[in-house]
Each structure stands twice: as C-alpha cells, then as structure tokens.
Amino acid sequence: MDKIFLTFFRFLALKKFFFVYKYYMGRSNTFVFLLVPNVLVRNAIKEKLRFWNDRIYKGRFTTLFKKDFMLNKLTLTLVSVLAPLLFLQTNCKDEPTPPVIEQPQDTTSHNFVVTRIDTLGFLFSFAHGVDIVNENNIWVAGMFTEKDTDGTILYKKNLAHWDGEQWTLMSIPMYGYNNTGPSPEELGAVKVFSDSLIFVVTKHDNSVAWWNGTKWTSNYVNDATVSPIFWARSLDEIYFVAREGRATYYNGQTFTKINTGLTNPPLTDVWGDENAVYAVGYGSSPTEGSETVFLTGNKTDWRVVNRYDVNERETAPPFPNQYVGPMYSVFRANSRSKLWFLGGKYTWSQLYEVESLSPFRAKVFFDFPATETFSPLTSRGTLDNDLYLPNSLNGMFYHYNGRSWFKYEPTVPDFYAYQFFIKGNIWAAVGRLRNGVVSTALVVIGKHE
C-alpha cells in the first residue's frame, strides 16, 4: 500500500498538495476529509499522510502561497475522494454481501380439538347465537323447550349460560309483535359486554333486552328495524341490518333508521372499525330481487360502493375483477387487519381481500374446492393469520394460518350450525341436531391449540 500512495502522490504533484494539507491539517480538519464520512477511515488516512509528509519532505513545508491555492484545492479534493477508495481497497478485506433471507410469515397452528358437545332443552329446540367471554363463561341464545309433568312440550327458556361446570337455562321476558307479552320470545343473538351488561335480540320480532346486573329490561322497536344481525362497538353504538336493505343505529337509548338508499336486497352481515361501518347483502327470491350490494358509511348515511346482478355471474367461473355470486359476509379480524368479504355460494364460494373502496376493488384470496358443498355462515377471525370460514353443514370450517388453508370437520353427524364464534383460542358452533322432522339444540365447544 505504501508504494501505491507514493506513486499516486508523486503523480499529482505532492509538493503542492502538502502545502495545502499542512495548512489545513493544522487549522481545519473539515475541508480535507469532508467527503470521507467514516471516522475510522478518515483517521487512518490522516496517519498515512502524516507518515509520508515526514518521510519525503521531512516536515519542511510550513507556508501556503496564495497563488497556488486554487490548484491545490482541486488536487486536495481529488485526493480526499480517491485516497479513501485506495485505502479501503488495499487494507480492508472484501466481505461477501450477506444473503437476503426471506422471513417466514407468522403462522398459527391448524390444531383444533372439540372439548364439549352438549344438547340444550328438549325436542324442537334451537340455538341461534353464541358469545364467548372465556372457556368458563359462554352464552347461547335460542329457544329451549322443557317437558311438563304430563309430557307436554313447553317453550319456556330462551337463554343458556355455561359456567365451566353446567348449563343454566333462563327465561328472558321479551315484548313481541305489537308489544305483546312480555314472554320468553325466541332469541336470535346475544352479546356480552360485561357480567353486568348483556344484550339480546329476538329472532323474528323487533325486540331487544339488556341485563344491567340487577334486572332485565325489554324494548320493542316500532319505528326502525332490528334483527339478530348486528355489530356493536359498545351498548351505546350498535348497528343492525335487516330485510329490504334496512339498517338501524342504536345509541343506547333510541333507535334511528340509517339511510341506505335501498329497498332491497336484504342485508346479511355488518362489521365496523374506527373509521366506518361495512355491510353486505343479496337477494334470492322474486320479491328480494337478484342484486348483491356492498355498503359503507357512518351513523346516519350509508352508500353503495359495489353492486351487481347475482344471476348474471353465479353460473360462470370468475374472471379478473369480477365477483361471483352474492356478497354474503364482511369482516375484519381485528381493528388493524385487512377488510374481507365472502362471496358466492355452493361450488363458487370465494374469500376476497378488499383493496380499495373507491373505486371498489378486491382480489380473490381463497377459492373453495369446486367439489365442496358449502353453505357459508358469517366469516370471522382473530388475526389475518387466523381466519375462519365456517360451513353450516356438520359444523365444518376452513382455517387460514397465515400460510395455508386447513379443513376441520368435527365428528358431529347431522349437525346443522347457525353461528360460529371464535374468542382467543376458544371456539363454538351452535345450531340444531337434525333428527328427522324434530330437532334438538346443539352446542359444540372447542379449542385452538
């Protein structure tokens, strides 16, 4: 390396260079090595230059001639750029570029187990909705019959609670159509905000009730439409969707119709986040039409961001930028996850990732096997690598773990599920056990290990 520096400096008129170098090294270190950002390299170059200054010129250059300044400035600039390159090339070992290692995407397991299978009530019982607080605190809404002493079937119970050891059936008084009652009307959904705040909705009538820790209070809704299909941020902010394209907002005291601009189709699912509320729906009869819609909005107004005729697309395989069949379910796994919707039915069911709302754009994320008979329920998840696409038939569901899909089938023959729910690592499916023309309410509880 010494020979390289000696030859290089002689070629560039070292005498003139050292006039400038001696002056600036004594008075300002910023100019000479301005273009050398690394402190260690800069200091090493300084030491090497001092060495050659002492060896060749024996330190005799102590003055600076103004007439040589411009030339020496150019020379100095060239050396300040090229010297570090020579220094690095001759004194530093070449290190190979570290390989780029693609980090694997976070995944969850595909390990599921059934921990309990319970029937509730007697014959002609139904379980429609479920909410999970933890594995020892699970609530199920429906209609559960009891047998009188003479064998008569009585419809007396509509809410069930699991405390970790046993089920307790309750009778919640609800006002029915035209404020009839109160009586234990069939419940369609339950939402547990806390032990002292539980919210239930009837299956067929515009009636809700809530538990305040002491008593149940029921309210029949006359001027709006409520249904078991709702999304709740809190008891003071609940959004309902229902038939004829209707939506309702509840602020904890009053129910207010939301302007959707629709008279059809029925809305089948609703979800929300900190920015907006999302809803989907489709028609499947002459009175409901054949259109499917995707809406978004706030507490007062919703707008349609995507719509098409189901009949025109359900019979053909999907094409780019075309959504097949009805849009059935919409959700986010959590507040920061992607926005998803489930489209299609039976052999053309697909999960879509929404990329943009304006203009509306989505891409197919998962195609259900064409041979799979799929009767979808509302899809849910806990994370984007923990998604669940449940099927009504036998309580089966597909699970996405961040890398692959897995089909899980609980060994529950003749089980027809109405709702699937996941909370943490506890999941539950509720519905009925089909026994010919009669049925029994069934609850399947499991863990995600």
N, C-alpha and C positions, 0 to 999 in steps of 0.2 A: 504494500500500500504506500510506503514511503516513496518508492520510485514513481508511482502514479502521481502523487502530489507534486513531487519535484518537477517532473516533466510538464505537468499542467500549469504550474505557476510560472515556469520559465517561458512557456509559450504565450502567456497572457501578460508579459511584462511585469514580473513580480515586483520590480523596484517601485514602479508607480503604485501598484496595488498596496504595498506595505506603507507608503506614505499615508494613504487613507486609512488603512487598517490600524496603524499605530495611533493615529489621531483619535479615531473613533473608539477603539478599544479602551483608550484612556479616558474618554469623555462621554461617550454614549454608546451603550450596548444595543440600542434598539434598532439602529439603522442596518448594521451589517447582517444581522440574522433575523430581520423582520419576517422573512418568508420561510423561516425554519420553525415550525410550531412546537416540535418536541424538545423539551428542555434537556433531556439526556443527550440527544443527538447534537444539540447546539453546543453544549459544554464540551463534548468530545471534540467537535470541530475546532472550538477555540483553543483547546490544549494543543491540538496538532498544528495549528497555525502559529501559535507561540513558539512551539518547538522549532519550526523551520525559520521563523524570524530570527531566533537566537543563533541557529546553526549556520545560516547562509550569510545573514547581514550583521550578525553579532550585535544587534541592538543599536545600530548607528543612526537609524532614521528617526528623528525626533521632531522634524518640522514638516509643515504642509504648505506647498506652494499653491496659491490660488489659481494660477493659470492651468494647473493640472487637475483641478477639481472635477470638471465635467467628464473628462476621460476616465479618471479614477472612479467616479461614481458609477459609470457604466460597467467598468471592469469588476468593481465590487459587487454590483447587482448580479452579474453573471456568475461570479464565484459563489455568492450566497445561495444561488439556486442549484448550481451544478455540484458544488462540493458535498452537500448532504447526500446527493444521489450516489456519488462515488464512494463516500464513506459507508453508506448503507450496503452498497453492492460488494464492497471488499471486506467489511468487518462483521456483517450480520449474516447468519445462516438463513438460507431460504427455507421457509416453512410452508408446507402444503396448505392450501385452503381447506379449512375444515368442511367436511361434507354436510350438506343440508339434510337434516333428519326431520322427516315429516312426523309431527307429533300426532299420536293417535287421538281420535275424537273420544271425549269422555263417554263412557257407556254405563248402562245399568244392567242388571242381570235379567235373564229370562227364567229365573227360578220362581215358580208360584206353587203354593200349596193351599188346599182347602182345609180350614180349621174347624168349621161348623156347617152343618146343614140342618135347618130347623123348619118345621111347619108351624104355622100360626093359625089359630082358630079351627073351626070345623069345616064341613063341606061348604062350597060356594063362597070361599074366602079369597081375597085378592090383596097382594102387596104391590102398591104402585110407586112409592117413593122411598128413598133412604137417605139419611145423613149420618156421617161418622164423626164423632169427636175424638175417640180413641178406641182401642180394641175392647174396652170395658164400658163403653158409652155409645151405643148405637140406637138410632131411632128409625122406625119404619111406619109409613103412612099407608092406609088402605081401608079395607072393610073386613072384619074378622067376626065370623059367626060363633055363636055358642049354642049348645043344645040344652033346651029346657028339661025339666024333670020328666015331662011326658014325651020327650023325644023331639019336640018341635024345635026347628032351627030359628034362632033369634039373632037379628042383626043389632048387636049392642056395642061393639068395640070398633074403633077406627084408628087407634094409635098404639104402637107397641114399643117398648123400651128394653134393651139388653144392658144389664149392669155388670156383666162379667160372669155371672152365675146363673141367672134365669131371665126369662122374658116376662114382662108385666104388660098386660093388655089394659088399655084405658078407653074411656068413652068421653070424647070431647064434644060438648054441645055446639052445634053449628046452625046458623039460620040458613034455610034453603030457599027455593024459588018463591018469590013474592013474600019473603020474610016469614015463611012458615017455620015452625019449630019453636025453640031450639031442639034439635035432636042430633044424634051421632051420625051425621051425613058421611058418605064415603069420601075419604081424603085422597088427594092425588099427589101431594108433595109435603115435605117437612124440611125446615131449615132451622138449625140450632146455632144461634149467635152466642149464647152462654147458657149456663144452668138456669139462669133466671130470665132468659129471653128466648122463647121458642115460637116459631111462626109456622102455621099450617094453612093449606089451601084445599078447598073441596075439589073433587074430581070433576063434577059436572055443573055445579051451581056457582054463582058469583059470590062466594062467601069465604072469608078468611077469619082466622082467630090467632091470638097470641097469648102466651103464658108469661106473666110478669114476675114469677117467683112465688106468687101467692094464689092467683086465680086465673082462669081462662076468660078472655073477652072476645066475643064474636062480632063480626061486622058484615052485613050483606051490602054489596055494591050495586046500586041502581043505575047510575049514570055512566058507568065505564065497564070494561070487560076485564076480568081477571081469570087466570087459568093456572093449572099446575106448572106451566112452563114460564119460569121467571129467572132473572139474575138479580142477586141482591148484593150491594156493597155494604149495606147496613140496614137496620129496620127502618131508617129514615130515608132510604134510597133503594127502591125496588122497582124493577122494570118487568112488566108482564107482556107476553104476546099471546095471541089467540086467533080464532077463526076470522074470516073476512078481512084479513090484513090489519087487524086491530092491535094496538099497543096501548098500555096504560102505565102511568108513573105514580108511585105511592111515596109520599114524603113522611110517612109515619102517622099522619092524621087524616089526610084527604087523598082521594084517587082522582087523577086527571088524565083525560084522554090525550094521547100523543098523536099529532098529525102525521100520518104516514103517506097520505095521498092515495091510499089503496082501498078498494072494496073487496078484493080478492088478490092473491090466494090466502089460505090460512098460513100463519107464521108458525114454524115448528121448533125454532130454537132461538135463544138470545144469550149474548155474552157481553161483557164490558171490561174496560180498563180505565186508567186515569184520564184518558183523552176523549173517549167516545163509547157508544154502545153499538153493537152489531147484531143484526137479526137476519134470518133466512126463512124461506118458506116455499111451498109449492102446492099446486092444485092437482087433484087426482080424481075428479068427478065432473060431470057436466055442469053442476052448479058452482063448483070451485074453479073451473077453468083448467087450463093446462100450462099456465105460466109459472115460472120459478123466479124468485127475486132475492137480491142481497141488498140490505139496507144498512145505513149507519146514521147516527145523529146524536141528539142530546136529550134533555128532559122534556122538551116541547115539540121538536120537529125532527123527523127522520126523512132521509132522501134515498131513493133507489139508485144504486151505483152499478148494478148489473141485473139484467133480466133477459129471458129468452123463453121460447116455447119448448116445453119438455118433449112433446110428441115429435117434433122435428129432429131431435137429436138422440133420443133414448134408443132408437133402433139401429143406430150406426156407431161404429167404433170411433174413439176420439181422434181428433186431428189437432195439430198445433193451434193453440189459443182458442180451442173450443172446449166448452164444459159440457159433459154428457149427463143427461138425466137431471132430476131435481137436486137443488141445493138443500140439504136436509139438516145439517148440524154445523155450528160455528163455535169456535172457542180459542182461547189462549191457554197454554199450560200454566202460566203464571203471568204476572204483570209485565215481565220483560221478555216473554217468549214471542215466537212468531205467531201470526194470525193464520188459523187453519179453517178450512171448511170441508165437509164430507159431501160428495156429490154422487149422483147415480143410485141405482138400486139393482139388486139381484146380480146379474153377471157383468154389469158395467160399473160397479162401485169403485170410487177413487177418492183418495185424500189429496187435497190441494193445499199448497202454500200460497197465501196471498202476498204478492209482491208489491202491488200498488192499488189504491182505491180510486184514484183519479189521475189518469184513466184506469179503469179496473183491469187488473192483470194478475193472473195466477198460473202456477205451473203444477203439473201432476207430480206428487211426491211418492204415491204408492198406488199401484194397481192391484186390486184384489184378484185372485186367480179366477179365470173365466169359468172354471168348473165349480166355483164355490157358490152355494146358495146363501145369499147374505141378506138378512133383514136387519138393517142397521138401527142401533139406538143412538142417542146423543153421545158424541165422542168427547173424551176428556183426557187430561194428563196432569202430571205434576211438574215436569220439565220437558224441554224439547227433545231430550233423550229418554223420555219415559212417557210415551203416548199410548193411549188405549182406544181401540176401535171395537166396541162390543157388538155382539150379534144377539138378537132375540132368541134364536134357536139354541136351546140347551145351555145357555149361559156362556157360550164360547166367545173369546175375544182375541184380537190380534194385538201384539205388543211390539213397540219400536224402542230399542235400547240405545239409540244413537248411531248404530252401525247396521243392524239387521232387524228383520221382522220375524216374529215367532207367533205361531198359532197355539193358543192354550185352550184345551177343552176339559172343563170339569166333568167328572163322570156322574152326571145327573141327567139320566134319560127322562124324556117327556117334560123337561123344564122349559117354560116359556118366560123369558125375562122381560120386564117392563122398564127397569132402570139399572144402570151400572154406576157405581160411585167409587172413587179412589181418594184416600186421605193418607198422606205419608206412605207407609208400607202396608196399610190395611185397605182391602178392597171388599166390596159387597155387591151382589146382584140379587135383585128382588123381583118376584113375579108370581107365577102360579104353577103348580104341578098339575098337568092335564091328565085327568082320569076319565076319559070318555066325555060325557056331557057335563060332568061336575068338575070342580077344581078345588085345590087347597092352596092357600098362600104359602109360598116357599121363600126362605132366605138362605143364601149361600154366602158365607164369610170366609175370607182367605187372607194370606199374607204374601207379600212380595219380598223374597229373601235376597 
